[in-house]
Amino acid sequence: MRILLIALFGVILSSIAQSDWSYSHKIDDFTDSNIHMAMVAGDETTADWKGKGMFIVRCIGEEVDAYVDMDTYIGNKSSKVRYRIDKNEATPYQTWNISTKGTTVFSRQPELLAAELTTGNSILVEVLDYQNTPSKKSFSLLNSKVTINKVLSACARTKENNKKLAAVKKAEKNIILDETLKNPSEKIQKCLSLGFSRDFCAETKGEQF
């Protein structure tokens, strides 16, 4: 019985240490923005604090975030963070932002970090809290490339769609310059009919873009 329990405990530890990246998608209830997330739980066996924590790459609309939920209080301003992928040279300490709750640190170069996370087998992160006390956390990079690229691709598609939409809007605005619409009031009415705000149409008189 004891041997069985030891074996079972070893399997549990192995599954924690080799935690795989997962993907999720949801719609923001207030803005209808698409939220894509790639995430992995930390390796609890290497933690300097209680709780596993999470490493997350997120896309909201066309904005990318890369952050670590430390599952412990870090501070309420900014924090110094460094990391090391596999046995590569560790990065110098970088300044990361801290969430309002004070437990999550956000990279100021999220797209660069996200790309780095698609290489290697594991990443070791060290964070200095408000007392300059370092805490380390290790995260698996198994399956990170497929999962993170799914999130980054979603952001890229949204960015491209927004560019196309902006081009369409610009074309619609140019219609207002139709030479057949000599009267400013007619141009304003045309501007309104295309869905632009009354303030915008009144300010531009349908002539400035």
Secondary structure by P-SEA (a helix, b strand, c coil): caaaaaaaaaaaaaaaabbbbbbbbbbcccccbbbbbbbbbccccccccccbbbbbbbbcccbbbbbbcccccccccbbbbbbbccccccccbbbbbbcccccbbbbcaaaaaaaaaacccbbbbbbbccccbbbbbbbbccaaaaaaaaaaaaaaaaaaaaaaaaaaaaaaaaaaaccccccaaaaaaaaaaacccaaaaaaaccccc
